[in-house]
Amino acid sequence: MTTPSGDKTPIPKEKWWSETESPKAWMSVRDADLYEALLHRVAELRAGEPLRVVEWGAGRSTLWYTSFLAALGVPYRWLALEHHGQFFQESLAPQLNQRPDAVAVDHDDADTIRALLAANNTVAVGFGAGDLRPFLPGREADRHADLDAYVSLPRRLGLEWDMVVTDGRKRRRCVLEALDLLNPAGFVLLHDAWRTHYQCAWSEWTSGRRFGDEWWIGSRADTDFTDVLPWHAFERHAELP
């Protein structure tokens, strides 16, 4: 999920397989539906144990997919991290805090977050980095913003996860962080995977594959991912113009 102020470099429509934006997340309909199917399948593989998800880059997707899992009756724990403090406070926290099984906070004390995860299905954490847009002319300095706490929080919790979704800032670092977060059969997802500057992190994973319009999936296990995604997921992807 890329926020409206995030790095969403346009791709010519003739390069797209499905360019229509989904109501579920800030991504194409195809990508949002495949993400939903993947969550459902990995939840099935958990065989009744909670599905544990880390999401770097929170927003519409956080609200939709946690509601989707709840509607299925799937037990889950979802940790969402958002760098843009104002967006978090105005657009995400008010909706999450209305739910009885969710909480949104603006601090990253590991002990507190760990306790909140034990008591809630969804915990969202906002950071005060502001509106970072390093891809815009004159905003190059945004690339050097200190997001160490945002990147390191899941590792500091010392918990194991089944899926890690990287769709916010510092995606290369987050893909590498996921190596130490996932269970041996877990999956890391990267959105906007056509951006070549993210792809240097892929080689650290035993298995990896593009799917949908803009997704990449990786695993420490030796797999072709056909046990968790349908065959058509691996056809045609968005690429650089």
N, C-alpha and C positions, 0 to 999 in steps of 0.2 A: 504494500500500500504506500504510494507516494502522496504526500500531502499536497494541497493546491499550491503551496509555496515551494514544493520540493523540486528536485532536478528531474524534469519530465521533458527531455529533449524530443521534439516532434520527429516522427518517422513518416516519410511519404506514404500515403494511404495504399499505393500500389504494392508496398512491401508488407502490408498487414494481411493476416488471415482473417482476423475479426477485430475491427477497430472500434466497435461500439463500446462505450463505457458501461460497466456493470453498476447496478444499484447496490451491490454487495460490498464493493471495494473500489478504490481508485485504480482500476485496471480494466482490461477488456473483459467482455462477457465470457469469452472462452477461458481466459486465465482464472477468473473468479470461480467459474463452475468446476474447473479441474482442481483448483485448490480445495473447494468444498468436498469433492469426491475423494481427494487424497486424505483429508481429515477423517472422513467417514471410514475409509478403508484402514487407516492406521489405528483408529479407535477400535475397529473390529479385531485387529491383531492383538490388541491389549487384553482381549478376553475378559472384560469386566473390570480390569484395573484402570485407574484414572489415566486419561490421555494428558500428557504433560508437554506444554507448548511454551516456548519463548518467542516473542515477536518484537523485533527491533523495527520501529516505525509503526506507531499506533494511530488509530482513527476509525474510519467507517468499517474497515475490515474487523477490527476488534469487536465492535458492537454486533456486527452481523454474525460472525462465525462462532462467537461464544453463545449467542442466542440459538444458532443452528444446532450446536452440540446439546444445549439444554433441551431443545425441542425433541431431539432424538432420545433423550434420557441417558445420554452418555456421561459418565463421570469424567471430570476433567479438572486440570489446574492450568491457568493461562496467565503468564506474566508478560505484560505489554510495556514497552519502554518507548518514550517519545521525547526527543531532544528539544522541541519547540514549546517552551513553557506557556506562552500566551494561547497558542492553538490548543494545547492540552487542557488548560484551565477553562477556556471558553466553549470548546466544542466536544470534548470527550469526558472530562471529569464530572460535569453535572449529570450526564446521562447514566454513567456507570454508578455514581453514588445513589441513584434512585433505586438501584437493584438490591435486593436483600442479600445476594451472594457475591457482590462485587465491591471493590473499594479502589479509589484513586487517591494517590498521595504525591506530594512533591518533595520527598526526601528519599535518600537511598541508603539508610542505615540497614545493613544486611540482617541483623538480628530481628529488627522490626518487620522487614519485608518477609523474612522466613516465617515469622509467626502469622502474618496476614495471609500468606499462602496456605498455611495449615487450616485457616478458618474460613477462607473464601475460595470460590471457584475462579474468580478473575481478580487480579491485582494489576493495576496500571500505575506506572511511576513516571512522573514528568520531571524534566530537567530544564534548567533555565538558560539554555544556550541561545535562545532567540531564533529569529528567522534567518537561517543560513542558506545562502544561495551562491556558492562559489563558482558555479557555471556561468553566471552573468558577468558581463564586462564591468570592471571596477569593483567586483566583489570577491576577487581572488583571495583576499585575506581571510575570508570565511572558512577556507579550507584548513586553516591552522587553529581553529577554535578548539579549546580543550574539552574533549568529550570522553576523557579517560574513564570517568565514573559511569557514564552511560554505557560504554563498551564493557566495562569490567564487572558490573553488578551481578549478572548471572553466575559468573565464576566465583564471586565472593560469597554467594549463597551456599555453595558446596552441594548443590542438588543435581540430580540426574534428570535428563529430559528426553522426550521421544521425538520431538520436532523442534527445529530452530528456524525461524523465518526472518530473513534479512531484507528489509524493505525501507530502511531509514537512512540515516547518515552513517559514515564509516563502514560501508558494507564489506569491503575487503577484510578489514580487521575483524568484523563480526563473523564472517565465514570462517576465518581461522580460529577465532575464539570457540566456535561451535565444536571443534575437534575435541575439546576437553569437557564439553557439556553433555553430549549425547550418549545414550546407552549404545552398546555395540551394534545394534540393529537400527539405530535412529537415522533420521534424515535431516539434512540442512537444505533450505530453499533460498534462492536468491532471485529477486525480481529485477527487471531491466537488465537481464543477463546478456543482452547484445552489446552492452558497453564494454569495450575491450579492456579498459583499465580495471575492471573487477576480475577479469578472468585469470589473472596470475595466481589467484588463491585456489583455483580448482585442482591444481596438480597435487595438492596435499591430501586429497581424498582418494580412497581406493577406487571408487566408482563415481561417475558423474555423467549427466545427460541433460541436454536441453529438452524442454517440453512446453506445450502451449505456445503463446505468442512471445512471452518475455521471461519465462521461468527457466531456471537451472536447478536441478536436484542433485545432491551428493550424499554419499554414504561411506562409512568406514568398512562396510561389508562389500563383498564381491557380488554385484547384482546388476541386472539390466533394468530394474524398476518396473517390469511388467507385472509383478505381483501386487503393485499398489496403484498403478495408473493404467488406463485403457490404451489400446494400441494406437488410437487416433491422436493421443496426446503428443506423440513424437513426430508428427507430420508438420512441416512448414512452421517457421518461426520468424519473428521480426529480426532484422539485421541492420547493421549500419547502412545509411544511405550510400 
